[in-house]
Amino acid sequence: REDGDALIQLKSRKEIEAIARGGQVIAGLFREIRRWVTPGVSTGELDWFADDFIRSHDGAVPAFKGLYGFPGSVCISVNEEVVHGIPSPKRRLKKGDILSIDVGVRLRGWCSDSAWTFPVGEISEATRHLLTVTEESLYLALEAAVVGNHVGDIGAAVMGRVNGTGYGIIRDLVGHGLGREVHEEPQVPNVGRPGHGPPLMEGMVLAIEPMLSAGSDQIRTLEDRWTVVTADRTPSAHFEHTIAITDEGPQVLTGVVPEGYQVLPWPKPETTRMA
């Protein structure tokens, strides 16, 4: 489908099933990697674990490895780092940190993408609240991703949860379509107006990914040209799922969340449809 100058590619059911198979690799990784997210572990060790886990599934490779020149297999961002943190054997986690792991999998030519923010040991109540609100905003955004709505309804759902909290919605980073490529049209901002933007149609596959900061919504890129941080260096959280738009509602293709981390009753692991 053409939307202005952008080509939005609608996927068939078989193509959605293919994307979901890669999504299940990511779901399994998040279930397993949680026990590794502990004080003292390095982000390089987590990257190694993720790379090995992904490649242990026949045909699966880390979609981010080498993408635009990125050196890691997954993006690992700590505290004020919003996205695109480069894993390093020298970067060791400390109690009280928060850690966002952003994972892409390419399986037999189809891409899936998901992110989760984990606490490292005990974290402050203020930081835990940031994680909770970000996760809740993801679920509300998913609920807005239905045929007949528009991309703007997704961003509006995020805004509806975040407004009044004092948190900043990172506006300069957006979700996206995906399929044969990690990044496809349309862009999916985390701010928007209901009824605005491209219409949501059956067969669209989207990565929806709210990113919030505890303070400013402004961001900066570090000298490594990859790591994006909050301008005021306040903590940031990031949650993301790949979904398909269907006439029966949104289908979460990246599986269930890590045990103990779902704060809303939707999507329920026992009822979420896996294409």
Disulfide bonds with the S-S distance in Angstrom:
none
